[in-house]
Amino acid sequence: MSKKRVVIAGMGFGGLRAAKALSGSDFELIMIDRNNYHLFQPLLYQVATAGLEQEAIAYPLRGLTRRWPGSSFLLAEISGIDLEGKNVLTDAGPVPYDYLVIAAGSRTNFFGMESVGAHSFDLKRLDQAEDLRNHILLSFEHASREADPVRKAALLTFVIVGGGPTGVEFAGALRELIVHVLSKDHPEVSADETRIILVEAADSLLTAMPINLRQYACQKLHAMGVEVLLESRVVGATAESVHLHGGTVLSSHTLIWSAGVSAATLAGHLEGVERAAGGRIVVQPDLSIKEHPEVFVVGDIACTLKDGMPLPMMAPVAIQQGSYAARMICAREQGRSLPPFHYFDKGSMATIGRSSAVATAADFTVRGYIAWIAWLLLHLYYLIGFRNRLVVMMNWTYAYWFQERQVRLITSKKRRAASVL
Ligand SMILES: Cc1cc2nc3c(=O)[nH]c(=O)nc-3n(C[C@H](O)[C@H](O)[C@H](O)COP(=O)(O)OP(=O)(O)OC[C@H]3O[C@@H](n4cnc5c(N)ncnc54)[C@H](O)[C@@H]3O)c2cc1C
Protein backbone atom coordinates (compact mmCIF):
# COMPACT_ATOMS: atom_id res chain seq x y z
CA MET A 1 0.00 0.00 0.00
CA SER A 2 1.38 3.42 -0.95
CA LYS A 3 2.03 5.93 1.80
CA LYS A 4 -0.38 8.80 2.33
CA ARG A 5 0.99 12.15 1.29
CA VAL A 6 1.29 15.25 3.46
CA VAL A 7 2.03 18.48 1.63
CA ILE A 8 3.35 21.49 3.54
CA ALA A 9 2.73 24.79 1.81
CA GLY A 10 5.29 27.28 3.12
CA MET A 11 8.47 26.44 5.02
CA GLY A 12 8.71 29.22 7.56
CA PHE A 13 8.46 28.62 11.31
CA GLY A 14 5.12 26.77 11.22
CA GLY A 15 5.81 24.65 8.14
CA LEU A 16 9.28 23.70 9.28
CA ARG A 17 8.06 22.56 12.69
CA ALA A 18 5.23 20.49 11.15
CA ALA A 19 7.68 18.91 8.68
CA LYS A 20 10.19 18.13 11.43
CA ALA A 21 7.51 16.47 13.55
CA LEU A 22 6.32 14.36 10.59
CA SER A 23 9.76 13.42 9.29
CA GLY A 24 10.49 9.75 9.76
CA SER A 25 6.76 8.95 10.15
CA ASP A 26 4.75 6.75 7.83
CA PHE A 27 3.86 9.57 5.42
CA GLU A 28 5.29 10.80 2.16
CA LEU A 29 6.22 14.40 2.93
CA ILE A 30 6.39 17.14 0.28
CA MET A 31 7.53 20.60 1.32
CA ILE A 32 6.84 23.51 -1.02
CA ASP A 33 8.23 27.02 -0.83
CA ARG A 34 9.00 29.86 -3.25
CA ASN A 35 12.45 30.07 -1.66
CA ASN A 36 14.88 27.18 -1.32
CA TYR A 37 15.65 28.22 2.25
CA HIS A 38 14.01 28.69 5.63
CA LEU A 39 14.36 32.29 6.74
CA PHE A 40 14.82 33.39 10.35
CA GLN A 41 12.91 36.66 10.03
CA PRO A 42 13.54 37.98 13.58
CA LEU A 43 17.18 38.67 12.64
CA LEU A 44 16.48 40.35 9.29
CA TYR A 45 17.08 43.73 10.87
CA GLN A 46 20.65 42.70 11.70
CA VAL A 47 21.30 41.95 8.03
CA ALA A 48 19.87 45.37 7.16
CA THR A 49 22.12 47.08 9.74
CA ALA A 50 25.30 45.34 8.56
CA GLY A 51 25.54 43.10 11.62
CA LEU A 52 25.06 39.72 9.96
CA GLU A 53 25.63 38.27 6.52
CA GLN A 54 22.42 37.05 4.91
CA GLU A 55 23.48 33.40 4.71
CA ALA A 56 23.70 33.30 8.51
CA ILE A 57 19.95 33.64 8.98
CA ALA A 58 18.78 31.28 6.24
CA TYR A 59 19.01 27.50 5.97
CA PRO A 60 18.79 25.52 2.69
CA LEU A 61 15.68 23.34 2.72
CA ARG A 62 17.28 20.58 0.67
CA GLY A 63 19.76 20.21 3.52
CA LEU A 64 16.78 19.07 5.59
CA THR A 65 15.22 16.71 3.02
CA ARG A 66 18.62 15.01 2.73
CA ARG A 67 18.40 14.16 6.41
CA TRP A 68 14.70 13.28 6.50
CA PRO A 69 13.91 10.01 4.69
CA GLY A 70 10.60 10.02 2.79
CA SER A 71 10.61 13.81 2.38
CA SER A 72 11.18 15.94 -0.70
CA PHE A 73 11.27 19.63 -1.53
CA LEU A 74 9.62 21.50 -4.40
CA LEU A 75 10.74 25.02 -5.25
CA ALA A 76 7.54 26.57 -6.56
CA GLU A 77 5.15 29.49 -6.29
CA ILE A 78 1.79 28.37 -4.92
CA SER A 79 -1.04 30.13 -6.74
CA GLY A 80 -4.00 28.45 -5.07
CA ILE A 81 -5.47 25.35 -3.50
CA ASP A 82 -8.15 23.14 -5.03
CA LEU A 83 -9.78 22.06 -1.77
CA GLU A 84 -12.35 19.77 -3.44
CA GLY A 85 -9.85 18.05 -5.75
CA LYS A 86 -7.15 18.02 -3.01
CA ASN A 87 -4.47 19.66 -5.12
CA VAL A 88 -1.97 22.41 -4.35
CA LEU A 89 -1.74 24.55 -7.50
CA THR A 90 1.80 25.68 -8.28
CA ASP A 91 3.78 27.06 -11.20
CA ALA A 92 5.45 23.63 -11.33
CA GLY A 93 2.06 21.91 -11.78
CA PRO A 94 -0.56 20.59 -9.34
CA VAL A 95 0.59 18.65 -6.30
CA PRO A 96 -2.03 16.20 -4.94
CA TYR A 97 -2.30 15.68 -1.20
CA ASP A 98 -4.06 13.52 1.38
CA TYR A 99 -3.29 16.01 4.14
CA LEU A 100 -2.27 19.63 3.73
CA VAL A 101 -0.64 22.10 6.12
CA ILE A 102 -0.95 25.70 4.92
CA ALA A 103 1.84 27.78 6.49
CA ALA A 104 2.35 30.63 4.03
CA GLY A 105 2.87 33.36 6.64
CA SER A 106 2.11 37.04 6.13
CA ARG A 107 2.94 40.08 4.04
CA THR A 108 3.49 43.73 4.83
CA ASN A 109 0.34 45.79 5.24
CA PHE A 110 0.52 49.47 4.26
CA PHE A 111 -3.15 49.97 5.13
CA GLY A 112 -3.94 51.17 1.62
CA MET A 113 -1.32 53.96 1.64
CA GLU A 114 0.14 53.55 -1.83
CA SER A 115 2.70 56.33 -1.48
CA VAL A 116 4.07 54.71 1.67
CA GLY A 117 4.26 51.32 -0.05
CA ALA A 118 6.08 52.88 -3.00
CA HIS A 119 8.59 54.88 -0.97
CA SER A 120 9.36 52.76 2.05
CA PHE A 121 11.55 49.78 2.82
CA ASP A 122 9.98 46.82 4.54
CA LEU A 123 11.64 43.83 6.10
CA LYS A 124 10.09 40.52 5.12
CA ARG A 125 12.62 39.05 2.72
CA LEU A 126 16.38 38.61 2.55
CA ASP A 127 16.71 40.73 -0.60
CA GLN A 128 14.80 43.55 1.13
CA ALA A 129 17.23 43.46 4.07
CA GLU A 130 20.19 43.61 1.67
CA ASP A 131 18.50 46.38 -0.28
CA LEU A 132 18.03 48.42 2.89
CA ARG A 133 21.65 47.86 3.97
CA ASN A 134 22.87 49.06 0.57
CA HIS A 135 20.60 52.09 0.84
CA ILE A 136 21.82 53.04 4.35
CA LEU A 137 25.48 52.69 3.34
CA LEU A 138 24.88 54.61 0.11
CA SER A 139 23.12 57.39 2.05
CA PHE A 140 26.32 57.93 4.02
CA GLU A 141 28.45 57.83 0.85
CA HIS A 142 26.25 60.52 -0.71
CA ALA A 143 25.97 62.57 2.48
CA SER A 144 29.75 62.64 2.91
CA ARG A 145 30.15 64.52 -0.39
CA GLU A 146 26.94 66.58 -0.25
CA ALA A 147 27.50 70.37 -0.21
CA ASP A 148 23.85 71.34 0.33
CA PRO A 149 23.18 71.16 4.12
CA VAL A 150 19.43 70.66 3.65
CA ARG A 151 19.90 67.70 1.34
CA LYS A 152 22.64 66.32 3.58
CA ALA A 153 20.28 66.45 6.58
CA ALA A 154 17.57 64.62 4.62
CA LEU A 155 20.06 61.95 3.57
CA LEU A 156 21.00 61.46 7.21
CA THR A 157 17.44 61.29 8.55
CA PHE A 158 16.00 57.80 8.98
CA VAL A 159 12.32 57.40 9.82
CA ILE A 160 11.15 54.07 11.23
CA VAL A 161 7.42 53.46 11.52
CA GLY A 162 6.10 51.03 14.13
CA GLY A 163 7.13 50.85 17.77
CA GLY A 164 6.80 47.07 18.09
CA PRO A 165 9.81 44.79 18.64
CA THR A 166 11.04 45.12 15.03
CA GLY A 167 10.93 48.93 15.02
CA VAL A 168 12.60 49.18 18.43
CA GLU A 169 15.32 46.65 17.56
CA PHE A 170 15.96 48.27 14.20
CA ALA A 171 16.20 51.78 15.69
CA GLY A 172 18.72 50.66 18.33
CA ALA A 173 20.84 48.68 15.87
CA LEU A 174 20.87 51.52 13.32
CA ARG A 175 21.94 54.04 15.96
CA GLU A 176 24.82 51.78 17.01
CA LEU A 177 25.85 51.25 13.38
CA ILE A 178 25.95 55.02 12.87
CA VAL A 179 27.69 55.97 16.12
CA HIS A 180 30.28 53.17 16.24
CA VAL A 181 30.94 52.53 12.57
CA LEU A 182 29.55 54.81 9.86
CA SER A 183 30.42 58.15 11.46
CA LYS A 184 33.99 56.85 11.87
CA ASP A 185 34.10 55.53 8.30
CA HIS A 186 32.96 58.96 7.07
CA PRO A 187 34.92 61.79 8.77
CA GLU A 188 32.74 64.30 6.86
CA VAL A 189 29.65 63.09 8.75
CA SER A 190 29.20 63.49 12.49
CA ALA A 191 26.83 61.18 14.36
CA ASP A 192 25.18 64.33 15.76
CA GLU A 193 24.13 65.31 12.25
CA THR A 194 22.07 62.14 11.86
CA ARG A 195 18.50 61.64 13.03
CA ILE A 196 16.66 58.40 13.71
CA ILE A 197 12.97 59.02 14.27
CA LEU A 198 10.77 56.19 15.53
CA VAL A 199 7.10 56.90 14.82
CA GLU A 200 4.39 55.02 16.75
CA ALA A 201 0.63 55.55 16.58
CA ALA A 202 -0.04 54.34 20.15
CA ASP A 203 0.92 56.21 23.31
CA SER A 204 3.87 53.90 24.06
CA LEU A 205 6.35 51.56 22.42
CA LEU A 206 6.09 47.76 22.74
CA THR A 207 2.40 47.93 23.63
CA ALA A 208 2.17 44.18 24.31
CA MET A 209 4.65 44.52 27.18
CA PRO A 210 4.15 45.69 30.80
CA ILE A 211 4.35 49.43 31.37
CA ASN A 212 7.74 49.39 33.17
CA LEU A 213 9.38 47.69 30.16
CA ARG A 214 7.72 50.09 27.71
CA GLN A 215 9.08 53.05 29.66
CA TYR A 216 12.51 51.48 29.92
CA ALA A 217 12.66 50.88 26.15
CA CYS A 218 11.61 54.45 25.45
CA GLN A 219 14.14 55.95 27.90
CA LYS A 220 16.91 53.72 26.62
CA LEU A 221 16.31 54.67 22.98
CA HIS A 222 16.12 58.31 23.96
CA ALA A 223 19.46 58.04 25.76
CA MET A 224 20.96 56.47 22.65
CA GLY A 225 19.85 59.44 20.57
CA VAL A 226 16.74 58.01 18.91
CA GLU A 227 13.80 60.43 18.69
CA VAL A 228 10.54 58.70 19.62
CA LEU A 229 7.32 60.23 18.29
CA LEU A 230 4.35 58.67 20.09
CA GLU A 231 0.70 59.11 19.07
CA SER A 232 1.89 59.99 15.58
CA ARG A 233 0.77 58.43 12.34
CA VAL A 234 2.43 58.37 8.96
CA VAL A 235 -0.13 59.17 6.26
CA GLY A 236 1.99 59.51 3.14
CA ALA A 237 5.49 59.65 1.71
CA THR A 238 7.58 60.76 -1.23
CA ALA A 239 11.13 59.69 -2.02
CA GLU A 240 12.37 62.71 -0.01
CA SER A 241 9.77 63.20 2.71
CA VAL A 242 7.53 61.50 5.24
CA HIS A 243 4.12 63.02 5.97
CA LEU A 244 2.54 62.73 9.40
CA HIS A 245 -1.09 63.08 10.40
CA GLY A 246 -1.57 66.72 11.41
CA GLY A 247 0.57 68.13 8.62
CA THR A 248 4.14 67.62 9.89
CA VAL A 249 6.54 66.81 7.07
CA LEU A 250 9.88 65.14 7.85
CA SER A 251 12.59 65.58 5.22
CA SER A 252 14.06 62.11 4.89
CA HIS A 253 15.29 59.85 2.12
CA THR A 254 14.75 56.69 4.19
CA LEU A 255 11.43 55.39 5.45
CA ILE A 256 11.36 51.95 7.07
CA TRP A 257 7.94 50.39 7.55
CA SER A 258 7.38 47.92 10.38
CA ALA A 259 3.86 48.91 11.34
CA GLY A 260 1.64 46.12 10.15
CA VAL A 261 1.22 42.76 8.50
CA SER A 262 -1.69 40.89 6.96
CA ALA A 263 -2.11 37.29 5.82
CA ALA A 264 -0.06 36.07 2.83
CA THR A 265 -1.79 36.53 -0.54
CA LEU A 266 -2.43 32.80 -0.74
CA ALA A 267 -5.20 33.23 1.89
CA GLY A 268 -7.16 35.29 -0.63
CA HIS A 269 -6.89 32.53 -3.24
CA LEU A 270 -8.80 29.97 -1.21
CA GLU A 271 -12.40 29.85 -2.32
CA GLY A 272 -15.25 29.49 0.16
CA VAL A 273 -13.01 29.86 3.20
CA GLU A 274 -13.91 32.27 5.99
CA ARG A 275 -11.40 35.04 6.62
CA ALA A 276 -10.95 37.40 9.56
CA ALA A 277 -9.28 40.80 9.96
CA GLY A 278 -6.07 41.10 7.96
CA GLY A 279 -7.29 38.36 5.60
CA ARG A 280 -6.27 35.58 8.03
CA ILE A 281 -8.01 32.23 7.54
CA VAL A 282 -10.48 31.34 10.28
CA VAL A 283 -9.72 27.87 11.60
CA GLN A 284 -11.52 25.33 13.79
CA PRO A 285 -10.26 24.68 17.34
CA ASP A 286 -8.15 21.84 15.87
CA LEU A 287 -6.62 24.27 13.28
CA SER A 288 -8.42 22.59 10.36
CA ILE A 289 -10.62 24.41 7.85
CA LYS A 290 -14.38 23.96 8.23
CA GLU A 291 -15.59 20.95 6.20
CA HIS A 292 -11.98 20.06 5.33
CA PRO A 293 -10.60 18.05 8.24
CA GLU A 294 -7.60 17.11 6.08
CA VAL A 295 -6.44 20.75 5.71
CA PHE A 296 -4.69 22.55 8.57
CA VAL A 297 -3.69 26.20 8.66
CA VAL A 298 -0.90 27.37 10.97
CA GLY A 299 1.12 30.48 11.80
CA ASP A 300 0.58 34.05 10.68
CA ILE A 301 -1.92 33.09 7.96
CA ALA A 302 -4.28 31.46 10.48
CA CYS A 303 -6.67 33.31 12.75
CA THR A 304 -6.93 31.46 16.06
CA LEU A 305 -8.69 33.06 18.97
CA LYS A 306 -7.63 33.02 22.60
CA ASP A 307 -9.98 34.69 25.09
CA GLY A 308 -11.78 36.22 22.09
CA MET A 309 -8.61 37.81 20.73
CA PRO A 310 -6.62 36.60 17.69
CA LEU A 311 -3.25 35.11 18.58
CA PRO A 312 -0.34 37.41 17.68
CA MET A 313 1.59 36.90 14.45
CA MET A 314 4.69 35.61 16.18
CA ALA A 315 7.12 32.75 15.69
CA PRO A 316 6.17 30.82 18.88
CA VAL A 317 2.52 30.69 17.76
CA ALA A 318 3.54 29.32 14.34
CA ILE A 319 5.93 26.78 15.92
CA GLN A 320 3.37 25.46 18.40
CA GLN A 321 0.67 25.30 15.73
CA GLY A 322 2.98 23.49 13.27
CA SER A 323 3.75 20.91 15.90
CA TYR A 324 0.04 20.52 16.79
CA ALA A 325 -0.98 20.12 13.11
CA ALA A 326 1.55 17.30 12.72
CA ARG A 327 0.16 15.53 15.80
CA MET A 328 -3.40 16.03 14.52
CA ILE A 329 -2.50 14.43 11.17
CA CYS A 330 -1.06 11.37 12.94
CA ALA A 331 -4.12 11.24 15.23
CA ARG A 332 -6.58 11.46 12.30
CA GLU A 333 -4.77 8.63 10.56
CA GLN A 334 -5.08 6.47 13.66
CA GLY A 335 -8.75 7.43 14.18
CA ARG A 336 -7.92 9.28 17.40
CA SER A 337 -8.84 12.81 18.42
CA LEU A 338 -6.83 15.42 20.31
CA PRO A 339 -7.87 18.25 22.62
CA PRO A 340 -8.23 21.63 20.81
CA PHE A 341 -5.07 23.64 20.12
CA HIS A 342 -3.93 25.60 23.14
CA TYR A 343 -1.29 28.31 22.84
CA PHE A 344 1.21 28.38 25.65
CA ASP A 345 2.43 31.96 25.89
CA LYS A 346 6.09 31.86 26.89
CA GLY A 347 6.35 35.65 26.83
CA SER A 348 8.10 38.07 24.52
CA MET A 349 11.32 40.03 24.31
CA ALA A 350 13.04 42.78 22.36
CA THR A 351 16.62 43.98 22.31
CA ILE A 352 17.29 47.69 22.31
CA GLY A 353 21.01 47.77 21.83
CA ARG A 354 24.29 46.54 23.22
CA SER A 355 23.72 44.97 26.66
CA SER A 356 20.14 46.08 26.76
CA ALA A 357 16.85 44.29 26.20
CA VAL A 358 13.42 43.79 27.74
CA ALA A 359 11.72 40.47 28.32
CA THR A 360 8.51 39.29 29.91
CA ALA A 361 7.13 35.85 30.74
CA ALA A 362 3.90 35.38 32.72
CA ASP A 363 4.12 37.99 35.53
CA PHE A 364 7.89 38.07 35.43
CA THR A 365 9.73 40.95 33.76
CA VAL A 366 13.43 41.50 33.25
CA ARG A 367 15.41 44.23 31.53
CA GLY A 368 18.96 45.30 30.86
CA TYR A 369 21.97 42.99 30.59
CA ILE A 370 20.27 39.77 31.83
CA ALA A 371 17.41 40.23 29.36
CA TRP A 372 19.94 40.89 26.59
CA ILE A 373 21.83 37.65 27.34
CA ALA A 374 18.50 35.77 27.40
CA TRP A 375 17.61 37.34 24.02
CA LEU A 376 20.95 36.29 22.52
CA LEU A 377 20.72 32.72 23.79
CA LEU A 378 17.11 32.25 22.70
CA HIS A 379 17.78 33.52 19.18
CA LEU A 380 20.82 31.26 18.88
CA TYR A 381 18.72 28.32 20.08
CA TYR A 382 15.98 28.89 17.50
CA LEU A 383 18.33 29.50 14.56
CA ILE A 384 18.50 26.50 12.24
CA GLY A 385 21.88 24.91 11.54
CA PHE A 386 25.10 24.58 13.55
CA ARG A 387 27.09 26.73 11.09
CA ASN A 388 24.55 29.54 11.32
CA ARG A 389 24.65 29.49 15.12
CA LEU A 390 28.44 29.56 15.07
CA VAL A 391 28.65 32.39 12.52
CA VAL A 392 26.05 34.49 14.33
CA MET A 393 27.72 33.92 17.71
CA MET A 394 31.11 34.91 16.28
CA ASN A 395 29.66 38.02 14.65
CA TRP A 396 27.96 39.07 17.88
CA THR A 397 31.09 38.46 19.94
CA TYR A 398 33.21 40.41 17.46
CA ALA A 399 30.71 43.27 17.38
CA TYR A 400 30.52 43.32 21.18
CA TRP A 401 34.28 43.54 21.76
CA PHE A 402 35.33 45.68 18.80
CA GLN A 403 32.11 47.63 18.19
CA GLU A 404 32.54 46.87 14.49
CA ARG A 405 30.23 45.63 11.75
CA GLN A 406 32.02 43.49 9.21
CA VAL A 407 29.22 43.19 6.65
CA ARG A 408 29.12 46.83 5.52
CA LEU A 409 29.41 45.99 1.86
CA ILE A 410 27.45 47.82 -0.82
CA THR A 411 26.56 44.87 -3.02
CA SER A 412 24.45 46.83 -5.50
CA LYS A 413 24.26 50.50 -6.42
CA LYS A 414 21.04 49.91 -8.31
CA ARG A 415 18.66 52.70 -7.44
CA ARG A 416 15.37 51.55 -6.00
CA ALA A 417 12.17 53.17 -7.15
CA ALA A 418 11.74 54.24 -3.51
CA SER A 419 15.10 55.94 -3.39
CA VAL A 420 16.34 59.24 -4.74
CA LEU A 421 19.99 58.39 -4.10
C1 LIG B 1 11.42 41.71 10.53
C2 LIG B 1 10.64 40.74 11.37
C3 LIG B 1 10.99 40.56 12.70
C4 LIG B 1 10.28 39.66 13.48
N1 LIG B 1 10.65 39.49 14.79
C5 LIG B 1 10.00 38.57 15.54
C6 LIG B 1 10.42 38.31 16.87
O1 LIG B 1 11.36 38.94 17.37
N2 LIG B 1 9.75 37.37 17.59
C7 LIG B 1 8.70 36.67 17.05
O2 LIG B 1 8.14 35.80 17.72
N3 LIG B 1 8.28 36.89 15.80
C8 LIG B 1 8.90 37.82 15.04
N4 LIG B 1 8.49 38.06 13.75
C9 LIG B 1 7.31 37.35 13.25
C10 LIG B 1 7.64 35.93 12.84
O3 LIG B 1 8.75 35.94 11.96
C11 LIG B 1 6.41 35.34 12.17
O4 LIG B 1 5.35 35.34 13.08
C12 LIG B 1 6.70 33.91 11.73
O5 LIG B 1 7.69 33.90 10.73
C13 LIG B 1 5.42 33.27 11.20
O6 LIG B 1 5.71 31.97 10.79
P1 LIG B 1 4.89 31.33 9.59
O7 LIG B 1 5.37 29.92 9.48
O8 LIG B 1 3.46 31.57 9.77
O9 LIG B 1 5.32 32.15 8.31
P2 LIG B 1 6.75 32.49 7.71
O10 LIG B 1 7.83 32.19 8.66
O11 LIG B 1 6.64 33.86 7.17
O12 LIG B 1 6.87 31.47 6.49
C14 LIG B 1 6.02 31.50 5.39
C15 LIG B 1 6.69 30.73 4.27
O13 LIG B 1 5.75 30.56 3.21
C16 LIG B 1 6.39 30.83 1.97
N5 LIG B 1 5.34 31.28 1.04
C17 LIG B 1 4.42 32.24 1.25
N6 LIG B 1 3.59 32.34 0.20
C18 LIG B 1 4.00 31.43 -0.70
C19 LIG B 1 3.55 31.07 -2.01
N7 LIG B 1 2.49 31.65 -2.57
N8 LIG B 1 4.22 30.11 -2.68
C20 LIG B 1 5.31 29.49 -2.11
N9 LIG B 1 5.77 29.80 -0.87
C21 LIG B 1 5.13 30.75 -0.17
C22 LIG B 1 7.41 31.92 2.30
O14 LIG B 1 8.46 31.93 1.35
C23 LIG B 1 7.88 31.48 3.69
O15 LIG B 1 8.99 30.62 3.62
C24 LIG B 1 9.19 38.94 12.93
C25 LIG B 1 8.85 39.12 11.60
C26 LIG B 1 9.58 40.01 10.81
C27 LIG B 1 9.20 40.19 9.37
The ligand as a MOL file (V3000), in Angstrom:
LIG
                    3D

  0  0  0     0  0            999 V3000
M  V30 BEGIN CTAB
M  V30 COUNTS 53 58 0 0 0
M  V30 BEGIN ATOM
M  V30 1 C 11.4230 41.7060 10.5260 0
M  V30 2 C 10.6420 40.7420 11.3680 0
M  V30 3 C 10.9860 40.5590 12.7000 0
M  V30 4 C 10.2770 39.6570 13.4840 0
M  V30 5 N 10.6530 39.4930 14.7910 0
M  V30 6 C 10.0000 38.5740 15.5440 0
M  V30 7 C 10.4210 38.3140 16.8730 0
M  V30 8 O 11.3570 38.9410 17.3720 0
M  V30 9 N 9.7500 37.3740 17.5890 0
M  V30 10 C 8.7010 36.6660 17.0450 0
M  V30 11 O 8.1440 35.7990 17.7190 0
M  V30 12 N 8.2840 36.8950 15.7970 0
M  V30 13 C 8.9040 37.8190 15.0360 0
M  V30 14 N 8.4920 38.0570 13.7500 0
M  V30 15 C 7.3070 37.3490 13.2480 0
M  V30 16 C 7.6410 35.9310 12.8370 0
M  V30 17 O 8.7490 35.9400 11.9640 0
M  V30 18 C 6.4150 35.3360 12.1690 0
M  V30 19 O 5.3510 35.3400 13.0780 0
M  V30 20 C 6.7000 33.9140 11.7320 0
M  V30 21 O 7.6940 33.8980 10.7250 0
M  V30 22 C 5.4180 33.2660 11.2020 0
M  V30 23 O 5.7110 31.9680 10.7900 0
M  V30 24 P 4.8930 31.3290 9.5920 0
M  V30 25 O 5.3680 29.9210 9.4850 0
M  V30 26 O 3.4570 31.5690 9.7690 0
M  V30 27 O 5.3180 32.1520 8.3100 0
M  V30 28 P 6.7480 32.4920 7.7100 0
M  V30 29 O 7.8270 32.1870 8.6610 0
M  V30 30 O 6.6370 33.8650 7.1710 0
M  V30 31 O 6.8660 31.4690 6.4920 0
M  V30 32 C 6.0160 31.5040 5.3930 0
M  V30 33 C 6.6880 30.7340 4.2660 0
M  V30 34 O 5.7500 30.5610 3.2130 0
M  V30 35 C 6.3860 30.8350 1.9680 0
M  V30 36 N 5.3410 31.2760 1.0430 0
M  V30 37 C 4.4200 32.2430 1.2510 0
M  V30 38 N 3.5890 32.3450 0.1980 0
M  V30 39 C 4.0020 31.4280 -0.6970 0
M  V30 40 C 3.5530 31.0660 -2.0070 0
M  V30 41 N 2.4900 31.6460 -2.5750 0
M  V30 42 N 4.2210 30.1080 -2.6760 0
M  V30 43 C 5.3050 29.4900 -2.1050 0
M  V30 44 N 5.7660 29.7990 -0.8690 0
M  V30 45 C 5.1290 30.7480 -0.1700 0
M  V30 46 C 7.4140 31.9220 2.2970 0
M  V30 47 O 8.4600 31.9270 1.3460 0
M  V30 48 C 7.8770 31.4780 3.6880 0
M  V30 49 O 8.9910 30.6160 3.6200 0
M  V30 50 C 9.1880 38.9390 12.9310 0
M  V30 51 C 8.8480 39.1240 11.5960 0
M  V30 52 C 9.5760 40.0150 10.8080 0
M  V30 53 C 9.1970 40.1900 9.3710 0
M  V30 END ATOM
M  V30 BEGIN BOND
M  V30 1 1 1 2
M  V30 2 1 2 3
M  V30 3 2 2 52
M  V30 4 2 3 4
M  V30 5 1 4 5
M  V30 6 1 4 50
M  V30 7 2 5 6
M  V30 8 1 6 7
M  V30 9 1 6 13
M  V30 10 2 7 8
M  V30 11 1 7 9
M  V30 12 1 9 10
M  V30 13 2 10 11
M  V30 14 1 10 12
M  V30 15 2 12 13
M  V30 16 1 13 14
M  V30 17 1 14 15
M  V30 18 1 14 50
M  V30 19 1 15 16
M  V30 20 1 16 17
M  V30 21 1 16 18
M  V30 22 1 18 19
M  V30 23 1 18 20
M  V30 24 1 20 21
M  V30 25 1 20 22
M  V30 26 1 22 23
M  V30 27 1 23 24
M  V30 28 2 24 25
M  V30 29 1 24 26
M  V30 30 1 24 27
M  V30 31 1 27 28
M  V30 32 2 28 29
M  V30 33 1 28 30
M  V30 34 1 28 31
M  V30 35 1 31 32
M  V30 36 1 32 33
M  V30 37 1 33 34
M  V30 38 1 33 48
M  V30 39 1 34 35
M  V30 40 1 35 36
M  V30 41 1 35 46
M  V30 42 1 36 37
M  V30 43 1 36 45
M  V30 44 2 37 38
M  V30 45 1 38 39
M  V30 46 1 39 40
M  V30 47 2 39 45
M  V30 48 1 40 41
M  V30 49 2 40 42
M  V30 50 1 42 43
M  V30 51 2 43 44
M  V30 52 1 44 45
M  V30 53 1 46 47
M  V30 54 1 46 48
M  V30 55 1 48 49
M  V30 56 2 50 51
M  V30 57 1 51 52
M  V30 58 1 52 53
M  V30 END BOND
M  V30 END CTAB
M  END
